[in-house]
Amino acid sequence: MLILRLLARPRRHFGHQRSADPVEVGVCMTLIAEALAITQPTASRHLEILKRAGFIAVRRHHKWSYCKRNEAAIQDHLEWIRHELQIRNGSAGAASSTRPAQSRARMAR
């Protein structure tokens, strides 16, 4: 979650990045690892999980890989969670058939 919070405000948290604009291109994985005080391989594993879930996009720019939040996927997942919580509290109908399409696709992976 901390990674997603940091990437929500890339200019504030990574404005010192010089290799590319943190808002336009994304944040270098090395800087993310430094911000989290973890090793690069550990950061890469966590970022890969977020990428597979669709919560971030990773792109190569010159020699480095940069990460940006995928706001549409995050919002879609939040809507699914809200819907599921309503169902669990008895205030909605059947769950899985009404799950948003992107969330259903992620859950199928």
Secondary structure as UniProt FT lines:
FT   HELIX           2..8
FT   HELIX           10..14
FT   TURN            15..16
FT   TURN            22..25
FT   STRAND          27..28
FT   HELIX           29..36
FT   HELIX           40..53
FT   STRAND          56..61
FT   TURN            62..63
FT   STRAND          64..69
FT   HELIX           71..88
FT   TURN            89..90
FT   HELIX           96..98
FT   HELIX           101..108
//
